[in-house]
Amino acid sequence: MNPRQFLQATTAVLVLCASQAYADPMADAKAVVDKYATPVTKWDGPTTGPKAQAGKTIVVLAGDLKNGGILGVSNGVEEAAKAIGWQVKVLDGAGSIGGRTAAFGQAMALQPAGIIIDGFDAVEQGPALEQAKAAKIPLVAWHAGPTIGPDEKNGLFANVSTDAMEVSKAAADWAFVDAKGKPGVIIFTDSTYAIAIAKADKMKQEIERLGGKVLEYVDTPIAETSQRMPQLTTSLLQKYGDSWTHSLAINDLYFDFMGPSLASAGKGGTDAPINVAAGDGSQSAYERIRAGQYQKVTVAEPLNLQGWQLVDELNRAFSGEKWSGYLSPLHVVTADNIQSDGGPKNTFDPDNGYKDEYKKIWGK
């Protein structure tokens, strides 16, 4: 199913859900925000699994290492690979389909024991995935599509993610609460990715079901944010003025390039439009939130933990076992709680002992 077909398939469900209004929108939205703003201190992931499979060499195919989420996951994989005793090679797709195709070809030439797809839609590289399956190379992924866990159609042993719909819901709920129930929202997404469409649609549905207003749904490529976002921000300010209260984006990268345009329009770092990201919790996002500079919230994923989970899932694939079934936690990061859960390191890195837990499983 391509991204557009996925969008069409989910539209009917979202319309049905949108008809089910909340009895007390503000209370419901606050409850969601409070739930995910609290520290994550308990390990709720796997406690059993196969011992480390020795002597493996793996490849990480990074969609674009300029993307803070992809970079954070890649770093986590490298750290976990060292702990389990594997060699790892990271190849950068550099934000283009051609770059990722070339990187996949390079990966196949290396004949690795396993491949990690990091931050791009698996459907895009269908022929290369078929080659990997034919070569019996296990594939695990991060954000490679809307399916979490095994994706047999695309040959993925496991696709690792938080619950993307909960991430989107939490971002939209925070904006609704912050706007005191009257947000005027612009949503930024990228229809290249099925997961990005699903997240943006969920945010739109949630804002509208709560009673807020979506001013515009903007489809602009993540890989081109540095070129597009400055002028796009200026144009949207001219079009909507003060009715634009909040931005909701499918990840932090959209906000990396909005600040100068907002400043040129006379907007202070904490003035509307207030920027809220539904993922990933990049270091630059943490820095903006901490400094009060053109972003107030990121609904962060535990990128380093997810890197460790990817290595664990590959180890399970090498051992002929099933995937772990683990759904990693999410965290609503604001200026009020940014010091918790790894905040001093400018990342959501939960203090739940996940590294020790995985080492125990691996016998390390």
Buried (B, 14 or more C-beta within 10 A) or exposed (E): BEBEEBBEEBEEEBEEEEEEEEEEBBEBBBEBBEEBBEBBEEBEBBEEBBEBBEEBBBBBBBBBBBBBBBBBBBBBBBBBBEBBEBEBBBBBBBBBBEBBBBBBEEBBEEEBBBBBBBBBBBBBBBEBBEBBBEEEBBBBBBBBBBBBBBBEEBBBBBBBBBBBBBBBBBBBBBBBBBBEEEBBBBBBBBBBBBBBBBBBBBBBBBBBBBBBEBBEBBEBBBBEBEEBBBEBBBEBBEEBEEEBBBBBBBBBBBBBBBBEBBBEEEBEBEEBBBBBBBBBBBBBBBEBBBEEBBBBBBBBBBBBBBBBBBBBBBBBBBEEBBBBEBBBBBBBBBEEBBEBBBBEEBBBBBEBBBBEBBBEBBEE
